[in-house]
Amino acid sequence: MTEEERRRLTPESGFNLCGINYFESFGGRLYLIEHYERYQDALEAKKERENPDEYLILYNGSP
């Protein structure tokens, strides 16, 4: 992942649930799954993802 990807997917507020595709070229590995305003909702959505091989990360915005 690059710093540009992180900046692009870090929201101004709330939380972005993002996936990581290690088979994509460098600079295009992160993708947005969904945006949530509340941490609890984002965390629950992360837990509910059905693919155990999927790499997920939460990016949070400024408080």
N, CA, C and O atoms as a GROMACS GRO file, in nm:
protein
  252
    1MET      N    1   0.083  -0.117   0.000
    1MET     CA    2   0.000   0.000   0.000
    1MET      C    3   0.088   0.124   0.000
    1MET      O    4   0.196   0.126   0.059
    2THR      N    5   0.040   0.223  -0.066
    2THR     CA    6   0.116   0.346  -0.072
    2THR      C    7   0.052   0.453   0.017
    2THR      O    8  -0.063   0.441   0.058
    3GLU      N    9   0.128   0.556   0.045
    3GLU     CA   10   0.076   0.668   0.124
    3GLU      C   11  -0.041   0.733   0.050
    3GLU      O   12  -0.137   0.777   0.114
    4GLU      N   13  -0.034   0.741  -0.081
    4GLU     CA   14  -0.143   0.798  -0.161
    4GLU      C   15  -0.272   0.718  -0.143
    4GLU      O   16  -0.380   0.776  -0.129
    5GLU      N   17  -0.263   0.586  -0.142
    5GLU     CA   18  -0.381   0.502  -0.121
    5GLU      C   19  -0.441   0.529   0.017
    5GLU      O   20  -0.562   0.544   0.032
    6ARG      N   21  -0.356   0.536   0.117
    6ARG     CA   22  -0.404   0.562   0.253
    6ARG      C   23  -0.474   0.698   0.262
    6ARG      O   24  -0.581   0.709   0.322
    7ARG      N   25  -0.415   0.799   0.203
    7ARG     CA   26  -0.475   0.933   0.205
    7ARG      C   27  -0.610   0.932   0.133
    7ARG      O   28  -0.707   0.990   0.182
    8ARG      N   29  -0.615   0.869   0.019
    8ARG     CA   30  -0.736   0.864  -0.062
    8ARG      C   31  -0.851   0.793   0.010
    8ARG      O   32  -0.967   0.830  -0.008
    9LEU      N   33  -0.819   0.694   0.090
    9LEU     CA   34  -0.923   0.614   0.154
    9LEU      C   35  -0.945   0.648   0.302
    9LEU      O   36  -1.023   0.582   0.370
   10THR      N   37  -0.877   0.750   0.351
   10THR     CA   38  -0.901   0.797   0.487
   10THR      C   39  -1.009   0.904   0.482
   10THR      O   40  -0.990   1.008   0.419
   11PRO      N   41  -1.124   0.880   0.546
   11PRO     CA   42  -1.235   0.975   0.538
   11PRO      C   43  -1.211   1.099   0.624
   11PRO      O   44  -1.128   1.097   0.716
   12GLU      N   45  -1.284   1.205   0.594
   12GLU     CA   46  -1.276   1.324   0.678
   12GLU      C   47  -1.342   1.301   0.812
   12GLU      O   48  -1.302   1.360   0.913
   13SER      N   49  -1.443   1.215   0.815
   13SER     CA   50  -1.510   1.178   0.940
   13SER      C   51  -1.559   1.035   0.925
   13SER      O   52  -1.570   0.983   0.814
   14GLY      N   53  -1.588   0.972   1.036
   14GLY     CA   54  -1.638   0.836   1.031
   14GLY      C   55  -1.527   0.736   1.002
   14GLY      O   56  -1.410   0.760   1.031
   15PHE      N   57  -1.566   0.623   0.943
   15PHE     CA   58  -1.473   0.512   0.921
   15PHE      C   59  -1.497   0.449   0.785
   15PHE      O   60  -1.612   0.427   0.745
   16ASN      N   61  -1.390   0.420   0.716
   16ASN     CA   62  -1.399   0.347   0.589
   16ASN      C   63  -1.352   0.205   0.611
   16ASN      O   64  -1.242   0.181   0.662
   17LEU      N   65  -1.436   0.110   0.571
   17LEU     CA   66  -1.396  -0.030   0.571
   17LEU      C   67  -1.335  -0.056   0.434
   17LEU      O   68  -1.402  -0.040   0.332
   18CYS      N   69  -1.209  -0.096   0.433
   18CYS     CA   70  -1.136  -0.116   0.309
   18CYS      C   71  -1.082  -0.258   0.301
   18CYS      O   72  -1.052  -0.322   0.402
   19GLY      N   73  -1.070  -0.306   0.180
   19GLY     CA   74  -1.010  -0.435   0.155
   19GLY      C   75  -0.874  -0.417   0.092
   19GLY      O   76  -0.843  -0.312   0.036
   20ILE      N   77  -0.793  -0.520   0.103
   20ILE     CA   78  -0.659  -0.519   0.046
   20ILE      C   79  -0.649  -0.636  -0.051
   20ILE      O   80  -0.668  -0.751  -0.013
   21ASN      N   81  -0.618  -0.605  -0.176
   21ASN     CA   82  -0.600  -0.708  -0.277
   21ASN      C   83  -0.452  -0.712  -0.314
   21ASN      O   84  -0.404  -0.627  -0.389
   22TYR      N   85  -0.382  -0.809  -0.260
   22TYR     CA   86  -0.237  -0.817  -0.280
   22TYR      C   87  -0.200  -0.859  -0.422
   22TYR      O   88  -0.082  -0.856  -0.457
   23PHE      N   89  -0.298  -0.900  -0.503
   23PHE     CA   90  -0.269  -0.940  -0.640
   23PHE      C   91  -0.274  -0.824  -0.738
   23PHE      O   92  -0.234  -0.838  -0.854
   24GLU      N   93  -0.322  -0.710  -0.693
   24GLU     CA   94  -0.323  -0.589  -0.777
   24GLU      C   95  -0.184  -0.527  -0.779
   24GLU      O   96  -0.099  -0.558  -0.695
   25SER      N   97  -0.162  -0.440  -0.876
   25SER     CA   98  -0.032  -0.373  -0.884
   25SER      C   99  -0.016  -0.275  -0.769
   25SER      O  100  -0.114  -0.227  -0.712
   26PHE      N  101   0.108  -0.246  -0.735
   26PHE     CA  102   0.141  -0.155  -0.626
   26PHE      C  103   0.076  -0.020  -0.653
   26PHE      O  104   0.091   0.034  -0.763
   27GLY      N  105   0.007   0.033  -0.557
   27GLY     CA  106  -0.064   0.160  -0.573
   27GLY      C  107  -0.212   0.142  -0.599
   27GLY      O  108  -0.287   0.239  -0.596
   28GLY      N  109  -0.256   0.020  -0.625
   28GLY     CA  110  -0.396  -0.008  -0.651
   28GLY      C  111  -0.450  -0.123  -0.568
   28GLY      O  112  -0.547  -0.188  -0.607
   29ARG      N  113  -0.388  -0.148  -0.457
   29ARG     CA  114  -0.425  -0.264  -0.376
   29ARG      C  115  -0.540  -0.239  -0.279
   29ARG      O  116  -0.614  -0.331  -0.245
   30LEU      N  117  -0.556  -0.116  -0.234
   30LEU     CA  118  -0.664  -0.085  -0.140
   30LEU      C  119  -0.791  -0.049  -0.217
   30LEU      O  120  -0.786   0.019  -0.319
   31TYR      N  121  -0.905  -0.097  -0.166
   31TYR     CA  122  -1.032  -0.060  -0.227
   31TYR      C  123  -1.135  -0.038  -0.117
   31TYR      O  124  -1.132  -0.104  -0.013
   32LEU      N  125  -1.226   0.055  -0.142
   32LEU     CA  126  -1.329   0.090  -0.046
   32LEU      C  127  -1.442  -0.012  -0.053
   32LEU      O  128  -1.490  -0.045  -0.161
   33ILE      N  129  -1.483  -0.062   0.064
   33ILE     CA  130  -1.599  -0.150   0.072
   33ILE      C  131  -1.721  -0.068   0.109
   33ILE      O  132  -1.824  -0.073   0.041
   34GLU      N  133  -1.710   0.008   0.219
   34GLU     CA  134  -1.822   0.092   0.261
   34GLU      C  135  -1.777   0.192   0.367
   34GLU      O  136  -1.680   0.169   0.439
   35HIS      N  137  -1.850   0.303   0.374
   35HIS     CA  138  -1.823   0.408   0.474
   35HIS      C  139  -1.926   0.397   0.585
   35HIS      O  140  -2.044   0.370   0.560
   36TYR      N  141  -1.882   0.418   0.710
   36TYR     CA  142  -1.969   0.416   0.827
   36TYR      C  143  -1.939   0.538   0.912
   36TYR      O  144  -1.824   0.580   0.923
   37GLU      N  145  -2.042   0.592   0.972
   37GLU     CA  146  -2.022   0.706   1.062
   37GLU      C  147  -1.979   0.660   1.201
   37GLU      O  148  -1.905   0.730   1.270
   38ARG      N  149  -2.025   0.543   1.242
   38ARG     CA  150  -1.996   0.496   1.377
   38ARG      C  151  -1.898   0.379   1.374
   38ARG      O  152  -1.907   0.291   1.288
   39TYR      N  153  -1.805   0.379   1.468
   39TYR     CA  154  -1.705   0.273   1.478
   39TYR      C  155  -1.771   0.137   1.499
   39TYR      O  156  -1.729   0.038   1.440
   40GLN      N  157  -1.873   0.134   1.583
   40GLN     CA  158  -1.941   0.008   1.613
   40GLN      C  159  -1.998  -0.055   1.486
   40GLN      O  160  -1.991  -0.177   1.469
   41ASP      N  161  -2.056   0.027   1.399
   41ASP     CA  162  -2.113  -0.024   1.273
   41ASP      C  163  -2.004  -0.076   1.181
   41ASP      O  164  -2.020  -0.181   1.118
   42ALA      N  165  -1.895  -0.005   1.172
   42ALA     CA  166  -1.783  -0.047   1.087
   42ALA      C  167  -1.722  -0.177   1.138
   42ALA      O  168  -1.692  -0.267   1.059
   43LEU      N  169  -1.704  -0.186   1.267
   43LEU     CA  170  -1.646  -0.307   1.326
   43LEU      C  171  -1.739  -0.427   1.306
   43LEU      O  172  -1.692  -0.537   1.275
   44GLU      N  173  -1.868  -0.408   1.323
   44GLU     CA  174  -1.965  -0.516   1.303
   44GLU      C  175  -1.964  -0.562   1.156
   44GLU      O  176  -1.968  -0.682   1.129
   45ALA      N  177  -1.959  -0.467   1.064
   45ALA     CA  178  -1.954  -0.502   0.922
   45ALA      C  179  -1.827  -0.580   0.890
   45ALA      O  180  -1.829  -0.674   0.810
   46LYS      N  181  -1.717  -0.542   0.952
   46LYS     CA  182  -1.591  -0.613   0.932
   46LYS      C  183  -1.602  -0.757   0.980
   46LYS      O  184  -1.555  -0.850   0.914
   47LYS      N  185  -1.665  -0.776   1.095
   47LYS     CA  186  -1.682  -0.911   1.151
   47LYS      C  187  -1.775  -0.996   1.067
   47LYS      O  188  -1.761  -1.118   1.064
   48GLU      N  189  -1.872  -0.933   0.999
   48GLU     CA  190  -1.972  -1.007   0.922
   48GLU      C  191  -1.926  -1.046   0.782
   48GLU      O  192  -1.995  -1.121   0.714
   49ARG      N  193  -1.812  -0.997   0.740
   49ARG     CA  194  -1.763  -1.034   0.606
   49ARG      C  195  -1.745  -1.186   0.601
   49ARG      O  196  -1.692  -1.244   0.695
   50GLU      N  197  -1.789  -1.248   0.493
   50GLU     CA  198  -1.795  -1.394   0.487
   50GLU      C  199  -1.668  -1.462   0.439
   50GLU      O  200  -1.650  -1.582   0.462
   51ASN      N  201  -1.580  -1.391   0.373
   51ASN     CA  202  -1.461  -1.452   0.318
   51ASN      C  203  -1.347  -1.447   0.421
   51ASN      O  204  -1.293  -1.339   0.446
   52PRO      N  205  -1.310  -1.560   0.480
   52PRO     CA  206  -1.205  -1.558   0.583
   52PRO      C  207  -1.067  -1.523   0.527
   52PRO      O  208  -0.977  -1.488   0.603
   53ASP      N  209  -1.049  -1.533   0.395
   53ASP     CA  210  -0.921  -1.500   0.334
   53ASP      C  211  -0.911  -1.354   0.292
   53ASP      O  212  -0.809  -1.311   0.239
   54GLU      N  213  -1.016  -1.278   0.316
   54GLU     CA  214  -1.018  -1.137   0.277
   54GLU      C  215  -0.942  -1.054   0.381
   54GLU      O  216  -0.966  -1.068   0.501
   55TYR      N  217  -0.853  -0.970   0.336
   55TYR     CA  218  -0.777  -0.882   0.425
   55TYR      C  219  -0.851  -0.749   0.434
   55TYR      O  220  -0.876  -0.684   0.333
   56LEU      N  221  -0.885  -0.708   0.556
   56LEU     CA  222  -0.963  -0.587   0.578
   56LEU      C  223  -0.892  -0.492   0.673
   56LEU      O  224  -0.812  -0.534   0.757
   57ILE      N  225  -0.922  -0.364   0.657
   57ILE     CA  226  -0.865  -0.262   0.744
   57ILE      C  227  -0.967  -0.150   0.760
   57ILE      O  228  -1.042  -0.121   0.667
   58LEU      N  229  -0.969  -0.088   0.876
   58LEU     CA  230  -1.055   0.028   0.900
   58LEU      C  231  -0.969   0.153   0.904
   58LEU      O  232  -0.869   0.159   0.976
   59TYR      N  233  -1.008   0.253   0.826
   59TYR     CA  234  -0.941   0.383   0.831
   59TYR      C  235  -1.038   0.481   0.895
   59TYR      O  236  -1.153   0.491   0.852
   60ASN      N  237  -0.992   0.553   0.996
   60ASN     CA  238  -1.079   0.649   1.060
   60ASN      C  239  -1.038   0.792   1.024
   60ASN      O  240  -0.921   0.822   1.000
   61GLY      N  241  -1.140   0.878   1.021
   61GLY     CA  242  -1.118   1.019   0.989
   61GLY      C  243  -1.078   1.098   1.111
   61GLY      O  244  -1.062   1.043   1.220
   62SER      N  245  -1.062   1.225   1.092
   62SER     CA  246  -1.025   1.315   1.201
   62SER      C  247  -1.139   1.326   1.301
   62SER      O  248  -1.255   1.328   1.262
   63PRO      N  249  -1.107   1.332   1.429
   63PRO     CA  250  -1.213   1.346   1.531
   63PRO      C  251  -1.279   1.482   1.528
   63PRO      O  252  -1.369   1.509   1.607
   0.00000   0.00000   0.00000
